Amino acid sequence: MSDPSSYSYPSPLAGYENAPPLPDDRADDGKSFLNPQTGVLSSAYERFVEPLDNGRRGGFDVHIYYLAHNAEQAAYAAALWERIWREFPELRIYWLFDQLVGPHPVPMFEVNLLSLAQFGAFVPWLAIWRGPLSALIHPNTVEDGVPPAEVAARNHSQRAIWMGERYPIDLGLFRRFGAAQAAAAAAAAAAAPGAGDAAQEAKSLSS
């Protein structure tokens, strides 16, 4: 898990600064509060809250991990994968990776959740049916001006939801990938026609 202090956070009360005080009245159970009703449901019931991806990629990826050398887990993972495919054909489901892939430290398979309805149905179902397996549920966000590698690292760590035992995600992979992308972009810019002339002009303007 990345250090939460590495990030800044907008106030959860943004937009509610001038709201009236909340009542102290208790509900019939004597413990919970009596909620003042507005008659309007949060827009979070209708679509993923920004900056979650409401497009083709989907708001959340689910990675379901299993230990390939553990015969019980491997068999359960294969059966669970088939069950998900049969019961939730509307989801985007990938094959079982019996080799390590991406930042994931053990074999896994992936399911994408493209809507609130899919998230609301599948995550509670998985809480019961994941059996001996662990699952990482991480958001996909669209954040203009933030390097993609930084976004991916945060979504796989500080914003992640875990079921079962946590596995150490290789967050350094995102930094290495980002550095490689930056180096490739710089090389492509330097090799572009007229790049030398542009650099010389910039140098003369700064002198």
C-alpha positions in Angstrom: 0.0 0.0 0.0 1.4 3.4 -1.0 1.8 6.1 1.6 -1.6 8.0 1.9 0.3 11.2 2.7 1.8 11.2 -0.8 -1.4 12.5 -2.2 -3.7 15.5 -1.8 -7.4 15.1 -1.2 -10.3 17.5 -2.0 -12.6 18.1 1.0 -15.5 15.6 1.2 -17.7 18.5 2.2 -17.1 20.5 -1.0 -20.5 21.8 -2.1 -22.0 21.4 1.4 -20.3 24.3 3.0 -23.5 26.2 3.7 -25.7 23.2 4.5 -27.8 23.5 7.7 -26.5 21.6 10.8 -27.4 17.9 11.0 -30.0 16.8 13.6 -29.1 14.8 16.7 -32.3 12.8 16.6 -31.9 9.0 16.7 -33.7 6.4 14.6 -36.0 3.8 16.1 -33.0 1.5 16.9 -31.7 4.2 19.3 -28.2 4.0 17.8 -28.2 5.2 14.3 -29.1 8.8 13.4 -32.4 9.9 11.8 -31.4 11.1 8.4 -32.9 14.3 6.9 -34.4 13.3 3.6 -33.9 15.5 0.5 -36.0 13.5 -2.0 -33.0 13.4 -4.3 -30.7 10.5 -4.6 -26.9 11.0 -5.0 -25.8 10.9 -8.7 -23.4 8.1 -7.5 -26.4 5.8 -7.8 -26.6 6.5 -11.6 -22.9 6.5 -12.7 -19.4 6.0 -11.4 -18.3 9.1 -9.6 -15.6 11.1 -11.4 -12.8 10.5 -12.1 -13.8 6.8 -12.5 -14.0 5.7 -16.1 -17.6 5.5 -17.3 -16.5 4.6 -20.8 -15.5 1.4 -22.6 -12.7 0.6 -20.1 -15.1 0.5 -17.2 -14.8 1.8 -13.7 -13.2 -1.2 -12.0 -11.0 -4.2 -12.7 -11.1 -7.3 -10.5 -8.1 -9.5 -10.3 -8.7 -12.9 -8.7 -5.5 -14.5 -7.5 -4.6 -18.1 -7.0 -1.5 -20.1 -6.2 -0.7 -22.2 -9.3 1.3 -24.8 -7.2 -1.6 -25.3 -4.9 -3.8 -27.9 -6.5 -6.9 -26.9 -4.5 -6.6 -23.2 -5.3 -5.9 -23.9 -9.0 -8.9 -26.1 -9.3 -11.1 -23.7 -7.5 -9.9 -20.8 -9.7 -10.7 -22.7 -12.8 -14.2 -23.6 -11.5 -14.9 -20.0 -10.3 -13.7 -18.6 -13.7 -16.2 -20.9 -15.5 -19.0 -20.0 -13.1 -18.5 -16.3 -13.6 -18.4 -16.7 -17.4 -21.7 -18.6 -17.2 -23.5 -16.5 -14.7 -22.2 -13.1 -15.7 -21.9 -13.2 -19.5 -22.3 -9.4 -19.7 -19.0 -8.8 -17.9 -15.7 -8.6 -19.7 -13.8 -11.7 -18.7 -10.2 -12.7 -19.5 -8.5 -16.1 -19.5 -6.6 -17.6 -16.6 -3.0 -16.4 -16.6 -1.0 -19.3 -15.2 2.2 -17.2 -15.6 2.9 -13.9 -14.0 1.7 -10.9 -15.9 2.0 -7.1 -15.3 2.4 -6.0 -11.7 0.7 -9.1 -10.3 2.9 -11.4 -8.2 0.9 -14.6 -8.6 -1.3 -16.1 -11.3 -4.8 -14.6 -11.7 -7.7 -13.9 -13.9 -9.4 -10.6 -14.6 -12.9 -9.4 -14.8 -13.9 -5.8 -15.8 -16.9 -4.0 -14.2 -18.4 -1.5 -16.7 -21.3 -0.1 -14.8 -22.7 0.5 -11.3 -25.2 -2.3 -11.8 -22.4 -4.7 -12.6 -20.3 -3.6 -9.6 -23.3 -3.8 -7.3 -24.2 -7.3 -8.4 -20.7 -8.8 -8.8 -18.8 -7.6 -5.8 -21.2 -8.9 -3.2 -21.4 -12.2 -5.1 -17.7 -12.5 -5.2 -17.5 -11.8 -1.4 -19.3 -15.1 -1.0 -18.0 -17.2 -3.9 -14.3 -16.3 -4.0 -13.7 -19.2 -1.6 -9.9 -19.6 -0.7 -8.8 -17.0 -3.3 -7.9 -13.3 -2.9 -9.2 -10.5 -5.1 -7.9 -7.0 -5.9 -10.6 -4.6 -7.0 -9.0 -1.5 -8.3 -10.5 1.6 -9.9 -9.8 2.9 -13.4 -9.7 6.7 -13.5 -9.4 9.4 -16.1 -7.2 12.2 -14.8 -6.0 14.9 -17.2 -2.6 16.2 -16.5 -1.5 13.3 -14.4 1.1 10.8 -15.9 -0.7 7.5 -16.6 2.0 5.6 -14.7 1.2 7.7 -11.6 -2.5 7.1 -12.0 -2.1 3.4 -12.4 0.2 3.1 -9.4 -2.3 4.9 -7.2 -5.3 2.9 -8.4 -3.5 -0.3 -7.7 -2.5 0.8 -4.2 -4.0 3.7 -2.3 -7.4 3.4 -3.9 -7.5 -0.4 -4.1 -10.1 -2.7 -2.4 -9.0 -6.1 -1.3 -10.8 -9.3 -0.5 -8.8 -11.9 1.4 -5.1 -11.8 1.8 -3.2 -8.9 0.2 -0.4 -9.6 -2.3 2.5 -7.2 -2.9 1.8 -5.5 -6.2 4.9 -4.5 -8.2 4.2 -0.7 -8.3 7.7 -0.1 -9.6 6.5 -1.6 -12.9 4.4 1.5 -13.5 7.3 3.8 -12.8 9.6 1.8 -15.1 6.9 1.8 -17.8 6.4 5.6 -17.5 10.1 6.2 -17.7 10.3 4.1 -20.8 7.4 5.9 -22.4 9.0 9.3 -21.7 12.4 8.2 -23.1 10.7 6.9 -26.3 8.7 10.1 -26.7 11.9 12.2 -26.3 13.8 10.0 -28.8 10.9 10.3 -31.3 10.9 14.1 -30.9 14.6 14.3 -31.3 14.4 12.2 -34.5 11.6 14.3 -36.0 12.4 16.4 -39.1 13.5 19.9 -38.1 14.0 18.9 -34.5 17.6 20.1 -34.6 16.6 23.5 -36.1 13.9 23.9 -33.4 16.4 23.1 -30.7 18.8 25.7 -32.1 16.1 28.3 -32.3 15.0 27.7 -28.8 18.6 28.0 -27.6 19.1 31.3 -29.5 15.8 32.7 -28.0 16.9 31.8 -24.4 20.4 33.4 -24.8 
